[in-house]
Amino acid sequence: MSSSATAGARSYQNFVNGKWQGAISGKTFPVYDPSTEEIIAQVAAADGADVDRAVQAARAAFDSGPWPLATAQDRGRVLFKLAEKIRQNSAALAELECRNTGKPIVEAEYDIADVATCFEYYGGLATKVTGHVNPVPANALSFTLREPVGVAGQIIPWNYPLLMAAWKLAPAIAAGCTCVLKPAEQTPLTALECANYFEEAGLPPGVINIVNGFGETAGSALVAHPGVDKIAFTGSAAVGKIIVKSAADTLKRVTLELGGKSPNVFFADADWEAAVDGALFGVFINQGEVCSAGSRILVEKKIYSKFVEAMTEKAKRIKLGPPLERETKMGPLVSKEQYDRVSSYLEIGKKEAKTAIGGGRPKQIGKGYYLEPTIFYDVDNNARISREEIFGPVASVIPFEGEPDAIRIANDTPYGLAGAVWTRDIYKAFRVVKSLRAGIIWVNHMQPTYVEAPWGGYKQSGFGRELGPWGLEEYLETKQVFVNLDETPIGWY
């Protein structure tokens, strides 16, 4: 069993080669409920030795045994069975995700449903991998094969723990890879629970291994390990740069989904109610702990004052509270570390701009890492709160004069993950869409995410794509095969 109740807290080990195994060092670390600040689990603390054991298991499973012989249909069936198990246990998984991350239960339920959908999508896509016949000018048959890249090391963030794991595991399994997954140390619990489903779903030992630990120990060891063929990472740009440098020593393939400072652009002709709601949703969903959060709210000067007032009034109605209460719209931040980090930005923002609402801890709440939804306005795009990713419920409202000014400000950022534009003018919408330097652009909406469409960014928001067929491509190699059909000698000598 993965877990047991001890004084109200669960206990988890690493999952390696189909078995639960404690850390070789014997060390563990605590996992907290951010709404109560109480320990809810103790988890095995992996280091380089544990990572090596997991990589060896993944390597052996990829190189021999039943997994290399599994057909695409077999791999698809595994993913469908995993999706079925997720749906059967969705209530328990959503509650655990809610308690571990602090996100509202309604949002956690959507996340778990999306996990199952992701496994189902790649279960169907597993049988759609095709090669290509190359029309070479020779009496020969030239074609390409698509083959799995090998052992994939996958490092998961803490804001959408199980969903981000599914985004990486599902295409890897569909492609025929084996995996070593490292969840974020703050939020490993739902991924570990899902390991209980692997055997029943038909996964041979070693195909998916899960090691718990910190970036400096388990994460760095996974990136540097010569037995790993690919690293997939979602997290901060600072850590992404470290990963690229480390992976270069063994020339691993790397995909990175990193930070963002996404512009949410509102023109005067936008639908008013939808726009105000979209501005708030874009930055306060999941407590603002979203890589694609529309944290830079660009508003045309014609409606600027009225828009700030409307946002402020609606923000007053955002209910903070215990994540398990269904009326809650914002829960606590994920950890004390993140709470302190965002709090420091609130103090910076008070010096750089004007405060419309928020700016600190809600007075009516005792324990928990709660912060108010905060709106700063009259923000200069060169301010720190405009340039740096805060990853919390903090909005920077910036005025602009017209379309060229909006595009200039929107693109004036080191990031390029996402953006949105709100207007009834379809011509203007498409001009702005083509001008924005970001990997994801929404028109008259904010944050819709579907497994069928690619996800990833430009500039310092990373490279590579997840989701859709693009996500599967990242786990495939291309092999050229040449078959000579000419029986005459080459005639070299």
N, C-alpha and C positions, 0 to 999 in steps of 0.2 A: 504493500500500500504506500501511496505517496505521502499521506498525511495522517496525523493522529491528534486528538485533542488532549493537550497537557496544560492544565491551569487556564483553559480557555483559548490557548494559542495552538495553531497547527504547527507541524514539523515536517519539513520537506528536505529531501536529498536531491542530488543530481540524478538525471536519468541518462544512463550510458549503456549502450549495447543491450537495450531491452530490459535493463534492471535498474532498481533504485540503489544508488551507491552514495555513501557519505563522502565528504571531502577527504582526500588522502591525509591532509594535515589534521583532520578532526575538527577544524574550525567551522563556526556558524556565524550568521549575522541576523539581526532582527529586522522584521518588516512591520511597518506601522499602518494603522488606520489614520489618515490625516484629519478626519473629522473629530476624533477623540484623542489623538496623540498617543494611543495605546498600542502596545505590541500585539499583533494578531498572528504572527508566525515567526518561526526560527528556520533559517534556510542554510543549507550547506554552502560554505564559502570556497568556491573553486579557485585554484591558482594554476600555474603552468603545468604542473604534473597532472591535474585533473583534465585540463584541456587536451594534453597529449593523449591521455587515455581515451577521451571522446573522439579525437581526430583519428586515432588508430582504429577505433570501432567503425567510424564512418568510412574510412579508407578500405577496410576489409569488406564491408558491406557493398561498397561500390565495385571493388575489383573481383569479388568472388561471391559465391552463395546464390540465393534465389533472386536477389534484386536485379542483377544484370540480365537475367533471363526473363524477367517480367515483361509482358507485352504492354503496349500503350493502353489496351483495354484493361489490363490488370491494374495499371497505375490509376486509370480513371475510376475504376471501381473502388479503390482504396480511398480516393478523395471523396467520392459520393458517400461512402460509409462514415468517413470522418464528419462530413456535413450532417449526416443523420444523427450521429452521436451528439454533435453540438446542439442541434435543435431539441433533442430529447432532454438535454441537461441545461437548456438555455436559462431557465429561471435561476438556478443555483450559480451558474457562471456569471450572470449579470449581477447578482448580489455580491459575489466575491470581487468582481471587477469594480463595482461601486465602492465597496469597503476599502479596497486596496488603493484606488486612485483618487477617491473623493468626488468623482463625477456623479451627477444626478442619475438616479436609477433609470429614469426614462431614456436618457442618452445611452446608458450602459446596455439597455435592452436592444436599442437600435444597433449598437456596435456588435453585439453577439449575433444578431440576425445577419449582419453584413459578413461576419466571419463564415457562417454557414454558406452564404451565397458565394463567397469567394472560392471556397473549396468546391462547390458545385460547378462554378464556371470553369475552373481549371480541370475538373473531372471530365467535362465535355471537351475541353480543348486538347487534352492529352492525345486524343486520336486524330488530331488535325495537323500534326507536324509533318510537313512534306519536304521532299528534296526538290531537285531541279535538274533537267537535262540541258546540257550546255551544247549549243550548235557549233562545235569546233570544226575548222576546215581540214579534216583528216578522215581517213577511213577508220573510224574509231567511235566508241561510245564514251562520252564524257558526261559524268553526272555528279551531283553533290549529295551528300548525306548530312543530316542534322543529328548530332549526338550530344548527350549530356556533358556539361563542362567538368563534372567530377564532384569533389567534396566542396560544399558551400558553407562558409562561415557566415552566420547571420546575426547581427547585433541590433537589438530592438530598443526603441525608446519607451519612455514611461507614460506618455500621454494617451496612447491607444494600444495598450499592451497586447491583447490577443489579436486584435485586428491587424496590427502591423506584423505580428508573427505570421498570420495567415497570408498576408500579401507576399511574404517571402517563401514560406514553406510550400504553399500550394503550387506555384509555378515550378519550383525546384523539383517537387515530387512528380509533377506532370512530365517534366523533361527527363526524369530518370536519375537525378542527382541524389546524393545523400547529404545530410545536413548536420551541422553543429550549431545549435541555437543558443545565444546568450541573451536572456531577457535583461531588462534594466533591473538593477539591484533594488530599486524602490518598488517595482511592481511585477514580480515574477510569478504570482500565484496562479493566475488562470492558465498560463502556458503549461505550468507544471501539472495542473489538474487534467489538462487535455492529454498528457502523456499516458494517463490511465486508459485512453481509448485506442491507443496505437495498435496493440496486439489484436484486439477484436476487429479493428478495421482492416487487418491483413498486412500491416507493415512488419517486415522482418526485423530482427534485432540489428541495431546499428544504423538504420536508415535515417532516423531522427534521434539525435542526442541533445540533451538540454543541460547546460552547465550554468550555475548561478555564480555571480560574483561581480566584482568591480571592474571598471574599465582599465585601471592601472595594472590589474593582475590578470584576470580571466580574458578581458577584451584584448589587451595588447598581445597576450600569448596566442590568441586565436588568429589575429592578423598576421603575426610573424611566423606562424607555424608552416614549415615547408610542405606539409601534407595537405594543406588547404589550397584549392585551385581558384576560389573566388570568394570575395568578401562583399556582402551587401549590408550597408549601414544606413540607418536613419537616426539623425541626431543633429548636434550643433555643427556649424561650419568650422569652428576651432578644432573639434575632435576629428571631423572629416579630413582636415588637412594633415593631421598626425597620422591617420590611417593610410592616406595616399603615400606618404613618405615611407612608412613602415612596409607597406605592401610592395613597394618598388624593389625592395631587396630580393624578393622571390618572383617578381613580375606577375603577381596575381592580377586577375581581372577584378575590377572594383566598380560597384555602383553605389552612388551616394544620393540620398535625399536629405538635404540639409535645411538650414534655416530660411526664414523669409521675413520680409517687411512689406507685406503686400499692399498695394494701393487699391482702395475702394473708392471709385470716382463717381461723383454725383453731379450731373448737369441739371440746370434749372428746369428742363422740360421732363424730368423723370416723374414717374408715378409717385406721388408724395408719400402715401402711407406705406407702400411697398418699399420705398427707398429708406425711410426712417427705420423700419423694421430690419431691412437688410444691413443697414449700418450697425445696428446693435447686435444682431445675430452674428454678423461677420467677425466681431471682435470679442464678444462675451460668451459664445458657445464654448463649452468645456473649460470654463473659467479663463478663456483666452489662451489656454495651453494647446495651441494649434499652430503647426508650422505655416499654414496658409492663411492665418488670421488676417483679416482686413484691418490691420492696426493703424495704417495711415489712411484717414478718411479725408479725401479731397473733395471740397464742396465749392461749387461755383458761387462767386461773390453775390450774385443776384438773389440767392436764397440762403446765404451763409448764416446770418444771425438767426433767422427763423428756424433753420435746420438744426443748429446747435440747441436752441430752446426746445424743440420737439424731441430731440434725442435725450436731453436731460430729463424732461418730464416722463418719458417712457422708461428711462433707466431707473427712475425712482420706484417703479413697480416690479423690478426684477427681484424675485424672492431668493434670498440667501438662507440656507438652512441645512439640516441633516440630509446627506445624499440619498438616504433610503426613503425619504418622504417624497411622494409623487408630485407634490406642489412645488418642490424646490427647483429653481432654475439655475442656480449657481451654488456649487459646493466649495469646499476648501481647496487650496493649492495642494499639490501632491506631497510636499515634504517641507520640513523646517528650512532646509537649504533654499528651496525655491521661494518660499515665503519671504525669507530674508532678502533674497536677490531682487524680487519684484518690489518689496518695500523700499529698497534703496533707490530704485528707479522712480518711485513715487516722490521721494524727496528731491531727486534731480528735476523731475517734471515741474514741481512747484516753483522752482527757481527759473525754469526755462520758458514757462507758459502760464496761462490762466487756467484755473480749475473750475469746471462747470459743476462737477459732482464727484463725490468720492474722495480718494486720496489717502485712505488709511484703513484701519481695521474697523469692522462694524461693531458698534458699542453694545448691541443687544446680544452678542454671541460671546460665550466664555471660551471654552477650549476649542482647539482646531485651528488650522492654518488658513483662516478666512481673511480675504481682503474685499473691500467694496469695489463694485464696478466703477471705474474712474474714467472721466472724460476731461482731457486737457484740450483747450482751444487756443486759437491765435498762435499756433505752433509754427516755428520756422523749420523748413525741411532739413536744415543743417543742425538742428538740435539733437542731442544724444537720444532723446525719446523718439525721434524720427528716424535715426540712423541705425540704432542697435536693437536687436531682437530682445524683447522683454519677456515674452512667453507668459503673459499674465493678463488680467482683465483691465488693460490700460489702452485707451484710444487717444490718438493724436489727430486733432481736426485741423486741417490746413486749407486756407482759402486759395482759389485760383481765379484767374481773370477770364480765360476762354480756353478753347480746345488746344491750341499749341502750348499754352502755359500748363494745362493739366497733364499733357503728355510729357513735357519736360520734367515736371516735378515727380510724376509717377516713375519715370525711368531713372531718376537721380537717386540710386540706391545700389549698394554692392550686391543685393539679392535679386532674384528673378524667378521665384517659385510660382506665384499666382497674382491675379489682379481681377478687378471687376469694374464694369462700366454700366451706368444707369442713365438711360435716355430713351425717349420715344422715337427719336430720329434714327432710323435704321442705317442711313448713310453715315451719320456721325459715329454710330456704334461700330461699324465695320472699319472706318478709318482709324479709330482708336485701337480696336483689336489688333489691326495690322501694325500699329506703331508701338505697342507695349512690348517690352523685352521680358517676357515671362513664359513659362512653360504651360500655364493653365490660365485661361481667361474666361470669366463668366459675364454674360450680358443680362442685366436685370435680374440677377440672382447672386447669391453668395454661398459658397461652400458645397454645392451639390457634388457628390463624388460617387461614381459608378465603376464597378469592376471592369466594365467593357471598355473604358476609355483610359488613355495613358496618363500617368502621374509622374511628374518630375519637373526640374527647373533649369533655368539658365544661370549663368554667372556663378556667384558663390552659393547658390542654392543647390549645387551638385550637378551630377551627370548620370546618364542612364535613365531608364524609365521602368516604373512598376505598373502593374495592372494591364488588362487587355492582352492581346497577342504580343505587345511590346515587352511585357513582363516575362513572358515565356522565353522570348528571344535572348534575354540576358542570361539564361541558364543553358544555352545551346552553343555548341561548337559547329563549325562548317567544315566538312571534309570533302576534298575533290578526289574523284575516282576516275582514272583513265583506263579504258579497255581497248587494246589494239586489235583491230579487225583485219589488218593487212598482213598476209602470210609471208610477204617478201621480206628479206633481211633489211635491217636498217641501212647497211652499206657504209658504215663508218670507216672501215679499213678493208 
